[in-house]
Amino acid sequence: MALRVGCVAAPGRARDNKTGAWRVFKPVFDPETCNRCGMCALVCPEGCVYETEEGTFEPDLDYCKGCGICAEVCPKKSIRMEKEEK
């Protein structure tokens, strides 16, 4: 597929294009305080948050854009946004 002038990636969702490389902030999840409600996974616009075998939640940083919506909706404040070290 040829890209048009002005495009740096083909259109699509983050699942189609790994977008984690240009993130400025990343979510850091604290499994100790997580109440396992799943709100973070529910509201993630890219579907990057998944449930682990232990029942807690983690982001897939290859696709996470660092929007912070997960941290905003977490009722236990178990997610903090941290400056990305590159």
N, CA, C and O atoms as a DFTB+ gen file, in Angstrom:
344 C
 N C O
     1  1       0.840      -1.184       0.000
     2  2       0.000       0.000       0.000
     3  2       0.884       1.246       0.000
     4  3       1.716       1.409       0.893
     5  1       0.723       2.091      -0.949
     6  2       1.503       3.323      -1.045
     7  2       0.927       4.373      -0.109
     8  3      -0.289       4.503       0.032
     9  1       1.816       5.114       0.523
    10  2       1.366       6.194       1.399
    11  2       1.207       7.466       0.583
    12  3       1.954       7.718      -0.362
    13  1       0.244       8.238       0.961
    14  2       0.012       9.517       0.283
    15  2       0.898      10.597       0.879
    16  3       1.426      10.434       1.979
    17  1       1.061      11.678       0.171
    18  2       1.869      12.797       0.636
    19  2       1.339      13.266       1.985
    20  3       0.138      13.489       2.138
    21  1       2.228      13.415       2.963
    22  2       1.832      13.896       4.283
    23  2       1.569      12.783       5.279
    24  3       1.438      13.060       6.472
    25  1       1.485      11.539       4.841
    26  2       1.228      10.419       5.752
    27  2       2.539       9.824       6.212
    28  3       3.472       9.674       5.423
    29  1       2.613       9.485       7.486
    30  2       3.794       8.802       7.994
    31  2       3.486       7.340       8.306
    32  3       4.403       6.542       8.500
    33  1       2.226       6.991       8.355
    34  2       1.800       5.610       8.595
    35  2       0.444       5.410       7.941
    36  3      -0.335       6.348       7.770
    37  1       0.194       4.189       7.590
    38  2      -1.109       3.885       6.998
    39  2      -2.213       4.139       8.021
    40  3      -1.994       3.938       9.216
    41  1      -3.385       4.574       7.582
    42  2      -4.475       4.808       8.524
    43  2      -4.864       3.507       9.218
    44  3      -4.674       2.418       8.677
    45  1      -5.401       3.638      10.401
    46  2      -5.843       2.462      11.146
    47  2      -5.757       2.695      12.639
    48  3      -5.494       3.804      13.103
    49  1      -5.983       1.637      13.371
    50  2      -5.918       1.704      14.823
    51  2      -4.483       1.437      15.273
    52  3      -3.638       1.044      14.469
    53  1      -4.215       1.651      16.551
    54  2      -2.888       1.379      17.090
    55  2      -2.548      -0.100      16.965
    56  3      -1.370      -0.442      16.864
    57  1      -3.534      -0.983      16.968
    58  2      -3.286      -2.416      16.827
    59  2      -2.706      -2.725      15.454
    60  3      -2.000      -3.719      15.286
    61  1      -2.998      -1.884      14.481
    62  2      -2.464      -2.079      13.139
    63  2      -1.073      -1.466      12.990
    64  3      -0.277      -1.914      12.165
    65  1      -0.788      -0.451      13.783
    66  2       0.486       0.271      13.723
    67  2       1.019       0.428      15.141
    68  3       0.369       1.069      15.967
    69  1       2.175      -0.134      15.443
    70  2       2.739       0.032      16.783
    71  2       3.022       1.506      17.007
    72  3       3.847       2.105      16.318
    73  1       2.332       2.080      17.973
    74  2       2.421       3.519      18.205
    75  2       3.113       3.865      19.512
    76  3       3.252       5.045      19.834
    77  1       3.548       2.873      20.270
    78  2       4.159       3.129      21.559
    79  2       5.464       3.884      21.498
    80  3       5.873       4.472      22.499
    81  1       6.132       3.890      20.362
    82  2       7.442       4.529      20.249
    83  2       7.392       6.048      20.401
    84  3       8.393       6.649      20.792
    85  1       6.270       6.679      20.108
    86  2       6.223       8.138      20.193
    87  2       5.492       8.632      21.432
    88  3       5.194       9.821      21.546
    89  1       5.206       7.737      22.351
    90  2       4.518       8.096      23.597
    91  2       5.432       8.963      24.460
    92  3       6.643       8.742      24.490
    93  1       4.867       9.949      25.162
    94  2       5.618      10.804      26.076
    95  2       5.451      10.308      27.518
    96  3       6.416      10.288      28.283
    97  1       4.227       9.906      27.891
    98  2       3.953       9.375      29.216
    99  2       3.453       7.944      29.080
   100  3       2.749       7.609      28.127
   101  1       3.825       7.102      30.044
   102  2       3.345       5.723      30.027
   103  2       2.598       5.432      31.324
   104  3       2.935       5.982      32.373
   105  1       1.585       4.570      31.257
   106  2       0.873       4.201      32.478
   107  2       1.665       3.145      33.249
   108  3       2.197       2.200      32.666
   109  1       1.731       3.319      34.549
   110  2       2.372       2.347      35.432
   111  2       1.289       1.837      36.371
   112  3       0.707       2.605      37.137
   113  1       1.024       0.538      36.306
   114  2      -0.048      -0.081      37.085
   115  2       0.504      -0.642      38.389
   116  3       1.590      -1.222      38.406
   117  1      -0.243      -0.473      39.490
   118  2       0.131      -1.021      40.788
   119  2      -0.820      -2.170      41.119
   120  3      -1.955      -1.928      41.531
   121  1      -0.378      -3.413      40.947
   122  2      -1.263      -4.556      41.189
   123  2      -1.661      -4.720      42.654
   124  3      -2.657      -5.380      42.951
   125  1      -0.896      -4.126      43.573
   126  2      -1.209      -4.238      45.007
   127  2      -2.465      -3.462      45.387
   128  3      -3.214      -3.893      46.264
   129  1      -2.703      -2.331      44.742
   130  2      -3.873      -1.519      45.091
   131  2      -5.029      -1.697      44.111
   132  3      -6.125      -1.187      44.348
   133  1      -4.795      -2.411      43.020
   134  2      -5.841      -2.634      42.003
   135  2      -6.978      -3.464      42.595
   136  3      -6.738      -4.496      43.220
   137  1      -8.221      -3.008      42.394
   138  2      -9.371      -3.786      42.872
   139  2      -9.959      -4.678      41.779
   140  3     -11.000      -5.305      41.979
   141  1      -9.296      -4.735      40.628
   142  2      -9.639      -5.624      39.515
   143  2     -11.025      -5.339      38.914
   144  3     -11.736      -6.255      38.501
   145  1     -11.385      -4.070      38.877
   146  2     -12.698      -3.695      38.337
   147  2     -12.728      -3.747      36.809
   148  3     -13.790      -3.948      36.219
   149  1     -11.571      -3.567      36.163
   150  2     -11.488      -3.632      34.714
   151  2     -11.872      -2.366      33.981
   152  3     -11.965      -2.374      32.754
   153  1     -12.101      -1.272      34.701
   154  2     -12.463      -0.010      34.039
   155  2     -11.365       0.443      33.085
   156  3     -11.659       0.989      32.022
   157  1     -10.112       0.227      33.446
   158  2      -8.993       0.645      32.596
   159  2      -9.064      -0.051      31.237
   160  3      -8.856       0.583      30.202
   161  1      -9.353      -1.333      31.238
   162  2      -9.455      -2.086      29.983
   163  2     -10.685      -1.652      29.196
   164  3     -10.656      -1.598      27.966
   165  1     -11.745      -1.351      29.894
   166  2     -13.001      -0.967      29.245
   167  2     -12.883       0.361      28.502
   168  3     -13.428       0.507      27.408
   169  1     -12.179       1.325      29.085
   170  2     -12.134       2.663      28.490
   171  2     -10.942       2.914      27.571
   172  3     -10.903       3.936      26.886
   173  1      -9.977       2.009      27.540
   174  2      -8.799       2.218      26.691
   175  2      -9.240       2.331      25.230
   176  3      -9.813       1.387      24.687
   177  1      -8.978       3.479      24.587
   178  2      -9.443       3.666      23.215
   179  2      -8.767       2.751      22.198
   180  3      -9.282       2.564      21.096
   181  1      -7.629       2.187      22.555
   182  2      -6.902       1.313      21.624
   183  2      -6.960      -0.152      22.025
   184  3      -6.409      -0.999      21.322
   185  1      -7.609      -0.471      23.129
   186  2      -7.698      -1.860      23.571
   187  2      -6.352      -2.419      23.993
   188  3      -6.080      -3.604      23.795
   189  1      -5.512      -1.582      24.570
   190  2      -4.146      -1.968      24.929
   191  2      -4.027      -2.564      26.323
   192  3      -2.992      -3.142      26.656
   193  1      -5.062      -2.436      27.142
   194  2      -5.001      -2.939      28.506
   195  2      -5.631      -4.327      28.533
   196  3      -6.737      -4.532      28.034
   197  1      -4.911      -5.271      29.119
   198  2      -5.397      -6.642      29.157
   199  2      -5.321      -7.202      30.576
   200  3      -4.568      -6.703      31.412
   201  1      -6.109      -8.242      30.834
   202  2      -6.118      -8.896      32.130
   203  2      -5.044      -9.980      32.167
   204  3      -4.925     -10.778      31.238
   205  1      -4.266     -10.002      33.241
   206  2      -3.218     -11.004      33.402
   207  2      -3.819     -12.282      33.979
   208  3      -4.988     -12.310      34.363
   209  1      -3.019     -13.328      34.036
   210  2      -3.476     -14.592      34.624
   211  2      -3.804     -14.432      36.105
   212  3      -4.623     -15.175      36.645
   213  1      -3.167     -13.460      36.761
   214  2      -3.416     -13.208      38.179
   215  2      -4.681     -12.393      38.412
   216  3      -5.101     -12.210      39.555
   217  1      -5.289     -11.904      37.338
   218  2      -6.520     -11.123      37.464
   219  2      -6.314      -9.631      37.566
   220  3      -7.282      -8.884      37.712
   221  1      -5.061      -9.173      37.492
   222  2      -4.805      -7.735      37.481
   223  2      -4.743      -7.280      36.024
   224  3      -4.926      -8.091      35.116
   225  1      -4.491      -6.018      35.797
   226  2      -4.475      -5.473      34.448
   227  2      -3.140      -4.817      34.149
   228  3      -2.499      -4.250      35.035
   229  1      -2.724      -4.902      32.881
   230  2      -1.470      -4.309      32.424
   231  2      -1.661      -3.733      31.033
   232  3      -2.489      -4.221      30.264
   233  1      -0.889      -2.685      30.700
   234  2      -0.953      -2.143      29.347
   235  2       0.037      -2.847      28.419
   236  3       1.088      -3.306      28.865
   237  1      -0.290      -2.931      27.161
   238  2       0.643      -3.404      26.150
   239  2       1.337      -2.156      25.620
   240  3       0.775      -1.430      24.800
   241  1       2.553      -1.908      26.084
   242  2       3.249      -0.657      25.772
   243  2       3.688      -0.542      24.319
   244  3       4.088       0.540      23.888
   245  1       3.624      -1.627      23.551
   246  2       3.904      -1.521      22.124
   247  2       2.827      -0.698      21.416
   248  3       3.082      -0.093      20.375
   249  1       1.631      -0.683      21.986
   250  2       0.505      -0.019      21.334
   251  2      -0.073       1.147      22.126
   252  3      -0.844       1.938      21.581
   253  1       0.281       1.267      23.387
   254  2      -0.254       2.335      24.236
   255  2       0.261       3.686      23.757
   256  3       1.459       3.860      23.536
   257  1      -0.652       4.643      23.598
   258  2      -0.285       5.991      23.161
   259  2      -0.030       6.933      24.323
   260  3       0.403       8.067      24.118
   261  1      -0.297       6.470      25.563
   262  2      -0.044       7.299      26.736
   263  2      -1.075       8.379      26.965
   264  3      -0.745       9.435      27.506
   265  1      -2.319       8.147      26.568
   266  2      -3.360       9.171      26.696
   267  2      -3.756       9.436      28.146
   268  3      -4.190      10.541      28.472
   269  1      -3.612       8.431      29.029
   270  2      -3.915       8.626      30.441
   271  2      -5.360       8.424      30.835
   272  3      -5.713       8.644      31.994
   273  1      -6.206       8.012      29.910
   274  2      -7.616       7.797      30.249
   275  2      -7.744       6.709      31.312
   276  3      -8.571       6.825      32.217
   277  1      -6.938       5.658      31.214
   278  2      -6.987       4.571      32.201
   279  2      -6.714       5.104      33.605
   280  3      -7.398       4.722      34.554
   281  1      -5.730       5.976      33.745
   282  2      -5.378       6.548      35.044
   283  2      -6.493       7.441      35.575
   284  3      -6.749       7.466      36.779
   285  1      -7.151       8.166      34.691
   286  2      -8.243       9.052      35.100
   287  2      -9.445       8.296      35.652
   288  3     -10.077       8.752      36.605
   289  1      -9.766       7.150      35.065
   290  2     -10.972       6.431      35.482
   291  2     -10.735       5.429      36.604
   292  3     -11.700       4.908      37.163
   293  1      -9.497       5.145      36.947
   294  2      -9.207       4.149      37.975
   295  2      -9.744       4.616      39.331
   296  3      -9.277       5.626      39.859
   297  1     -10.721       3.896      39.906
   298  2     -11.311       4.340      41.174
   299  2     -10.345       4.230      42.359
   300  3     -10.526       4.927      43.357
   301  1      -9.339       3.382      42.271
   302  2      -8.373       3.207      43.359
   303  2      -7.088       3.996      43.121
   304  3      -6.170       3.947      43.941
   305  1      -7.016       4.724      42.003
   306  2      -5.811       5.476      41.624
   307  2      -4.587       4.552      41.607
   308  3      -3.505       4.917      42.065
   309  1      -4.792       3.346      41.065
   310  2      -3.730       2.336      40.963
   311  2      -2.872       2.507      39.718
   312  3      -1.939       1.737      39.493
   313  1      -3.185       3.513      38.909
   314  2      -2.433       3.764      37.682
   315  2      -1.902       5.197      37.744
   316  3      -2.654       6.145      37.966
   317  1      -0.602       5.329      37.546
   318  2      -0.031       6.675      37.471
   319  2       0.653       6.829      36.111
   320  3       1.163       5.865      35.540
   321  1       0.650       8.041      35.617
   322  2       1.308       8.335      34.347
   323  2       2.727       8.824      34.666
   324  3       2.922       9.754      35.450
   325  1       3.697       8.179      34.044
   326  2       5.099       8.451      34.305
   327  2       5.789       8.884      33.011
   328  3       5.531       8.324      31.945
   329  1       6.654       9.871      33.110
   330  2       7.400      10.344      31.936
   331  2       8.211       9.197      31.353
   332  3       8.914       8.485      32.070
   333  1       8.100       9.033      30.048
   334  2       8.788       7.943      29.337
   335  2      10.276       8.227      29.253
   336  3      10.681       9.319      28.853
   337  1      11.088       7.256      29.625
   338  2      12.541       7.363      29.511
   339  2      12.955       6.741      28.183
   340  3      12.694       5.559      27.960
   341  1      13.584       7.492      27.307
   342  2      13.988       6.966      25.993
   343  2      15.470       7.085      25.805
   344  3      15.994       6.695      24.762
